Amino acid sequence: PVATIHLSKPALITINQLRLQIQLLESRYNSKLSGDDIHAVLSSMINNVLIDQAAEQQRIETTDTEIDSRVNEYRVSMGPNVTDEMFLSILESQIGMTYYQFREQIRLEVTRQKYVVQDQSQIFSQITEPTIQEIERFYSRNIQSFIQPGTVLLDHIFVVADVADPNK
């Protein structure tokens, strides 16, 4: 195992699970993950297990109606002309999940969100809004991350053909 977690019960994250998650992200973003990225993926996997176990301890559950609603929101966000067949095809080809795997992933996400909102709401209530000065200071310190490099929009490509010689 790469990690052993034990909040309420033992759970393992294996090297194969980590590799699978890395492969999924690398294929989704079409680039290799750095060492720091891989560490962040593992940390995220550990945090998810901890939140899942804490939500289970708190007996927080997600109903089929909540799952259906989220699945429908996701499907609608793809556009009005997406049929059920297209939706299933997109899930498998672009997300790499079957419909039932996708529903399980939605169940986990909704349960995690409910746990964070219900159990950790006092933490969020203590967060104060940043002042205008804090926002401006953050912006000025990080201005490079807000600048988009110049781009060129290419709309048409014209090719001149030599009508005298059709082989050109």
C-alpha positions as CSV (number, residue, x, y, z in Angstrom):
1,P,0.0,0.0,0.0
2,V,1.0,3.6,-0.7
3,A,-1.1,4.8,2.3
4,T,-3.0,3.3,5.2
5,I,-5.8,5.3,6.6
6,H,-7.7,4.5,9.8
7,L,-10.2,7.0,11.0
8,S,-13.1,4.6,11.8
9,K,-11.9,1.5,9.9
10,P,-8.7,0.4,8.1
11,A,-8.5,1.5,4.4
12,L,-5.6,1.2,2.0
13,I,-4.6,3.1,-1.1
14,T,-2.6,0.8,-3.3
15,I,0.0,1.7,-5.8
16,N,-2.4,0.4,-8.5
17,Q,-5.2,2.7,-7.4
18,L,-2.7,5.6,-7.4
19,R,-1.4,4.7,-10.9
20,L,-4.9,4.4,-12.2
21,Q,-5.8,7.9,-10.9
22,I,-2.6,9.3,-12.4
23,Q,-3.3,7.7,-15.8
24,L,-6.8,9.1,-15.7
25,L,-5.6,12.6,-15.1
26,E,-2.7,12.4,-17.5
27,S,-5.1,11.2,-20.3
28,R,-7.7,13.8,-19.4
29,Y,-5.2,16.7,-19.5
30,N,-2.9,15.1,-22.1
31,S,0.3,15.8,-20.1
32,K,2.5,14.0,-17.6
33,L,2.1,14.8,-13.9
34,S,5.0,16.2,-12.0
35,G,6.2,14.8,-8.7
36,D,4.3,17.5,-6.9
37,D,1.2,16.7,-8.9
38,I,1.4,13.1,-8.0
39,H,1.8,14.0,-4.3
40,A,-1.3,16.2,-4.6
41,V,-3.2,13.3,-6.1
42,L,-2.2,11.0,-3.3
43,S,-3.1,13.6,-0.7
44,S,-6.5,14.1,-2.4
45,M,-7.1,10.3,-2.3
46,I,-6.3,10.2,1.4
47,N,-8.5,13.2,2.1
48,N,-11.4,11.6,0.3
49,V,-11.1,8.4,2.3
50,L,-11.0,10.4,5.6
51,I,-14.0,12.4,4.5
52,D,-15.9,9.2,3.5
53,Q,-15.2,7.6,6.8
54,A,-16.2,10.7,8.8
55,A,-19.4,11.1,6.8
56,E,-20.1,7.4,7.5
57,Q,-19.6,8.0,11.2
58,Q,-22.0,10.9,11.1
59,R,-24.5,8.7,9.1
60,I,-24.6,11.1,6.2
61,E,-26.2,9.5,3.2
62,T,-27.2,10.5,-0.3
63,T,-30.5,9.5,-1.7
64,D,-31.2,8.2,-5.2
65,T,-33.2,11.3,-5.8
66,E,-30.2,13.5,-5.1
67,I,-28.0,11.4,-7.3
68,D,-30.6,11.5,-10.1
69,S,-30.8,15.2,-9.8
70,R,-27.0,15.7,-10.1
71,V,-26.7,13.2,-13.0
72,N,-29.5,15.2,-14.8
73,E,-27.8,18.5,-14.1
74,Y,-24.6,17.1,-15.6
75,R,-26.4,15.7,-18.7
76,V,-28.3,19.0,-19.2
77,S,-25.0,21.0,-19.0
78,M,-23.8,19.0,-22.1
79,G,-26.5,20.7,-24.2
80,P,-30.2,20.4,-25.1
81,N,-29.6,18.0,-28.0
82,V,-27.7,15.3,-26.0
83,T,-29.6,12.1,-26.1
84,D,-29.4,9.3,-23.6
85,E,-27.2,7.3,-26.0
86,M,-24.9,10.2,-26.5
87,F,-24.7,10.9,-22.8
88,L,-23.6,7.2,-22.2
89,S,-21.1,7.4,-25.0
90,I,-19.6,10.6,-23.6
91,L,-19.3,9.1,-20.1
92,E,-17.4,6.1,-21.4
93,S,-15.2,7.8,-24.1
94,Q,-14.4,11.1,-22.4
95,I,-14.7,10.4,-18.7
96,G,-13.8,6.7,-18.8
97,M,-16.7,5.5,-16.7
98,T,-19.8,3.4,-17.1
99,Y,-23.2,5.0,-16.2
100,Y,-23.2,3.0,-12.9
101,Q,-19.6,4.1,-12.0
102,F,-20.6,7.7,-12.8
103,R,-23.6,7.4,-10.4
104,E,-21.3,6.0,-7.7
105,Q,-18.9,8.8,-8.2
106,I,-21.7,11.3,-7.9
107,R,-23.0,9.6,-4.7
108,L,-19.5,10.0,-3.2
109,E,-19.2,13.6,-4.2
110,V,-22.6,14.6,-2.9
111,T,-22.0,12.8,0.4
112,R,-18.6,14.5,0.8
113,Q,-20.2,17.9,0.1
114,K,-23.0,17.2,2.6
115,Y,-20.5,16.2,5.2
116,V,-18.4,19.4,4.7
117,V,-21.4,21.6,4.7
118,Q,-23.2,20.0,7.7
119,D,-20.2,19.1,9.9
120,Q,-17.8,21.8,9.1
121,S,-20.1,24.8,8.7
122,Q,-18.7,26.5,11.8
123,I,-15.3,26.7,10.0
124,F,-16.9,28.4,7.0
125,S,-18.9,30.8,9.1
126,Q,-15.6,32.1,10.7
127,I,-14.1,33.0,7.3
128,T,-14.3,36.7,6.7
129,E,-14.6,38.3,3.3
130,P,-11.4,39.9,2.1
131,T,-11.2,43.7,2.0
132,I,-10.6,45.6,-1.3
133,Q,-7.1,46.2,-0.1
134,E,-6.4,42.5,0.4
135,I,-7.8,41.7,-3.0
136,E,-5.7,44.4,-4.7
137,R,-2.6,43.2,-2.8
138,F,-3.2,39.6,-3.9
139,Y,-3.7,40.7,-7.5
140,S,-0.6,42.8,-7.6
141,R,1.5,40.0,-6.1
142,N,0.1,37.4,-8.6
143,I,-0.5,39.5,-11.6
144,Q,1.4,37.1,-13.9
145,S,-1.2,34.4,-13.3
146,F,-4.0,36.7,-14.4
147,I,-2.4,37.7,-17.7
148,Q,-3.3,35.7,-20.8
149,P,-0.5,35.6,-23.4
150,G,-1.3,37.1,-26.7
151,T,-3.1,34.8,-29.1
152,V,-3.9,34.9,-32.8
153,L,-7.2,33.8,-34.2
154,L,-6.9,32.1,-37.6
155,D,-10.1,32.0,-39.5
156,H,-9.2,31.2,-43.1
157,I,-6.3,29.7,-44.9
158,F,-6.0,30.7,-48.6
159,V,-4.0,28.6,-50.9
160,V,-3.0,29.9,-54.3
161,A,-3.2,27.2,-57.0
162,D,-1.5,27.4,-60.3
163,V,-4.3,26.8,-62.8
164,A,-1.9,26.5,-65.7
165,D,-0.4,23.3,-64.1
166,P,-3.1,21.1,-62.4
167,N,-0.4,18.9,-60.9
168,K,0.7,21.7,-58.6
